[in-house]
């Protein structure tokens, strides 16, 4: 019964051969989320899609993007869309976890998540156009293996070539803009929201980062603290964190490296694994850290 109800709610045009486009916004900034978005439509509506005037969101001013985004929302009879928002906390947590996940891996999984979501809606997906960086041939091969029934086109600057990717680009950009505009800095009410473009090279963003550091807790959750921009600022402005070490094995105190790898490279990792430098309570009980609690 549930499947029948879902089929009744599904738009009739979903059964037609459809294409989708995928693009992202916010890959490079040190602030805010990275957003991947998709838009999909019947292949038979290609002319109508082109006539809507979609373009690479970076070439449009804010007013034009907002107007086109509203047009996308109003075109339920021939156009669908969805966004996947990866917060700064998620990005940093993944990239700095014990089993580090690269930004490219996060991007690939977000792309696959969007495609799976479209297929789960019952869309008859025949073609997919992906805007991607790096080795587009390898990216296409991986997607084709994961979704063998879909014909993929993976290109750099696809958002300037294919209207369906342009539509996805607009969804991604507007979604990220709204996320930044509406973000609530819960860490401290006194932190300014005038943070510039969010890109590491922006002087206003750099100034905001320096002014927003808490000496104990570091940056607000808006910040991707896994970015190389952040570690020098923490080392300079935040309090040094030290922990007790066994006097016989590790003279002095060890310093916690904020955003980077532990000092010592492979040797440091080996020492952590063996227990050297850890409190005698844990060593006496042969306790080792095997994972993160949360």
C-alpha positions in Angstrom: 0.0 0.0 0.0 2.8 2.4 0.9 4.5 1.8 -2.5 1.2 2.4 -4.3 0.7 5.7 -2.4 4.2 6.8 -3.3 3.6 6.0 -6.9 0.5 8.1 -6.9 2.3 11.1 -5.3 5.2 10.8 -7.8 4.9 13.3 -10.7 4.0 11.7 -14.0 7.0 13.2 -15.7 9.3 11.1 -13.5 8.6 8.1 -15.7 10.0 9.9 -18.8 13.7 9.6 -19.5 15.3 12.3 -17.4 18.7 14.0 -17.0 20.2 15.5 -13.9 23.0 18.0 -13.2 25.3 18.3 -10.1 27.4 21.1 -9.0 28.8 22.5 -5.7 29.3 25.8 -3.9 31.7 26.5 -1.1 34.5 24.0 -1.7 37.4 26.5 -1.0 36.2 28.8 1.8 37.4 28.4 5.4 33.9 29.4 6.7 30.6 27.7 6.4 29.3 24.6 4.7 30.1 23.0 1.4 26.9 22.4 -0.6 26.4 19.9 -3.4 23.1 20.2 -5.3 21.3 18.5 -8.1 18.5 19.4 -10.5 16.7 17.0 -12.7 14.2 17.3 -15.6 12.8 15.3 -18.5 15.2 15.2 -21.5 12.3 16.2 -23.7 12.2 19.6 -21.9 15.7 20.6 -22.8 14.5 23.6 -24.9 12.3 24.9 -22.1 15.1 24.5 -19.6 17.5 26.5 -21.8 14.9 29.2 -22.2 14.8 29.8 -18.5 18.2 31.5 -18.7 20.2 29.4 -16.2 23.9 30.1 -16.1 26.9 29.4 -13.9 25.9 30.9 -10.5 29.3 32.6 -10.2 28.5 34.8 -13.2 25.2 36.0 -11.7 24.6 38.7 -9.1 22.7 37.8 -5.9 19.4 39.3 -7.1 19.5 37.3 -10.4 20.4 34.0 -8.5 17.6 34.5 -6.1 15.1 35.1 -8.9 16.2 32.0 -10.8 16.1 30.0 -7.6 12.5 31.0 -7.1 11.8 30.0 -10.7 13.3 26.6 -10.0 11.1 26.2 -7.0 8.0 27.1 -9.1 8.8 24.6 -11.9 7.6 21.4 -10.1 5.8 20.3 -13.3 9.2 19.8 -15.1 12.0 20.4 -12.7 13.2 18.9 -9.4 16.0 19.8 -7.1 17.8 18.8 -3.9 20.8 19.9 -1.9 23.3 18.1 0.4 24.8 20.5 3.0 28.1 19.5 4.6 28.6 21.8 7.6 32.0 23.1 8.6 31.9 20.8 11.7 31.3 17.7 9.5 34.1 18.6 7.1 36.6 19.3 9.8 35.6 16.2 11.8 36.0 13.9 8.8 39.3 15.4 7.6 40.9 15.3 11.1 39.4 12.0 12.3 41.6 9.0 13.0 40.7 7.6 9.6 41.0 10.8 7.7 38.6 11.5 4.8 39.7 13.8 2.1 37.6 16.6 0.7 37.6 14.8 -2.7 36.1 11.7 -1.0 33.5 13.8 0.8 32.6 15.4 -2.5 32.3 12.0 -4.3 30.0 10.6 -1.6 27.9 13.7 -1.6 27.5 13.3 -5.4 26.5 9.7 -5.0 24.1 10.5 -2.2 22.3 13.0 -4.5 22.0 10.5 -7.4 20.8 7.8 -5.1 18.2 10.2 -3.7 16.9 11.0 -7.2 16.7 7.3 -8.1 14.9 6.5 -4.8 12.2 9.0 -5.8 11.4 6.8 -8.8 13.0 9.1 -11.4 13.8 7.4 -14.7 17.3 8.7 -14.8 19.0 8.2 -18.2 21.7 10.9 -18.2 23.8 12.8 -15.6 26.0 15.8 -16.1 28.6 16.5 -13.3 30.7 19.5 -12.8 34.0 18.3 -11.4 37.6 19.2 -10.7 40.7 17.1 -11.2 40.7 13.8 -13.1 37.3 13.9 -14.8 37.9 10.6 -16.6 38.5 8.7 -13.4 35.5 10.4 -11.7 33.3 9.3 -14.6 34.6 5.7 -14.4 33.8 5.5 -10.7 30.3 6.9 -11.1 29.6 4.6 -14.1 30.6 1.6 -12.0 28.4 2.7 -9.1 25.4 3.6 -11.3 25.7 1.4 -14.4 22.3 2.3 -15.9 23.1 6.0 -16.2 25.1 7.7 -19.0 27.6 10.2 -17.3 29.2 13.3 -18.7 31.8 14.7 -16.3 33.5 17.9 -17.2 35.2 20.9 -15.6 33.0 24.1 -16.0 30.0 22.0 -16.9 27.9 24.6 -15.1 28.7 27.0 -18.0 27.8 24.4 -20.7 24.7 22.5 -19.6 21.6 24.3 -18.3 20.7 21.4 -16.0 24.1 21.8 -14.3 23.6 25.6 -14.2 20.3 25.1 -12.4 22.1 22.8 -9.8 24.8 25.5 -9.5 22.2 28.1 -8.6 20.6 25.8 -6.0 24.0 25.1 -4.4 25.0 28.7 -4.3 21.8 30.1 -3.0 21.5 27.3 -0.4 25.0 28.1 0.9 24.3 31.9 0.9 21.2 31.3 3.0 23.1 29.0 5.4 25.7 31.7 6.0 23.1 34.5 6.3 21.0 32.5 8.8 23.9 30.9 10.8 23.6 31.4 14.5 26.9 31.8 16.3 25.9 29.9 19.5 29.5 30.0 21.0 29.4 33.7 21.8 26.9 36.4 21.3 29.6 39.0 20.9 31.2 37.5 17.8 30.8 39.7 14.7 29.0 38.3 11.6 31.0 40.6 9.3 33.4 37.9 8.1 33.8 38.8 4.5 33.7 36.3 1.7 34.8 33.4 3.8 37.8 32.6 1.6 41.3 32.3 3.3 42.9 35.0 1.2 40.2 37.6 2.1 41.7 40.2 4.6 38.3 40.7 6.2 38.0 36.9 6.7 41.5 36.7 8.2 40.7 39.5 10.6 37.5 37.9 11.7 39.2 34.5 12.3 41.8 36.2 14.6 39.1 38.1 16.5 36.9 35.0 16.9 39.4 32.6 18.6 38.5 31.5 22.1 41.8 30.7 23.9 40.5 27.4 25.2 37.8 26.2 22.7 39.3 27.6 19.5 37.1 28.7 16.6 33.3 29.0 16.4 31.5 26.1 14.6 31.2 28.2 11.5 35.0 27.6 10.9 36.5 24.6 9.0 39.4 24.2 11.5 40.9 21.5 9.3 42.0 24.2 6.9 45.7 25.1 6.9 44.7 28.7 7.5 43.6 27.9 11.0 46.4 26.0 12.6 48.9 28.9 12.7 46.3 31.2 14.2 45.5 28.7 16.9 49.2 28.2 17.7 49.6 32.0 17.9 46.5 33.1 19.8 45.1 30.1 21.7 46.3 28.6 24.9 48.9 25.9 24.8 47.4 22.5 25.9 49.7 20.1 27.7 49.1 16.7 29.3 51.0 14.7 31.9 53.6 12.2 30.6 55.5 9.4 32.4 58.8 10.9 33.6 60.9 7.8 32.8 59.8 7.4 29.2 59.1 11.0 28.1 60.8 13.8 29.9 58.9 17.0 30.2 55.4 17.6 28.9 53.9 16.9 25.5 52.1 19.5 23.6 48.8 18.9 21.8 48.9 20.0 18.2 45.7 21.8 17.5 44.8 21.1 13.8 47.7 19.1 12.4 49.2 15.7 12.8 50.9 14.8 16.1 54.5 15.8 16.3 57.0 13.1 15.3 55.2 11.8 12.2 55.4 8.0 12.1 57.6 7.8 15.2 55.0 9.8 17.1 52.2 7.5 16.0 54.2 4.5 17.0 54.9 6.0 20.5 51.1 6.7 20.9 50.3 3.1 20.0 52.9 1.7 22.3 51.7 3.8 25.2 54.9 5.8 25.6 54.2 9.2 27.0 50.8 8.2 28.5 49.9 8.3 32.1 51.0 5.3 34.3 47.4 4.5 35.1 46.7 3.5 31.5 50.1 1.8 31.0 49.8 -0.3 34.2 46.4 -1.6 33.0 47.7 -2.1 29.4 44.9 0.1 28.2 45.1 1.5 24.7 42.9 3.9 22.7 41.1 2.0 20.0 38.6 4.5 18.8 36.8 7.7 19.5 33.9 7.8 22.0 32.1 10.4 19.9 
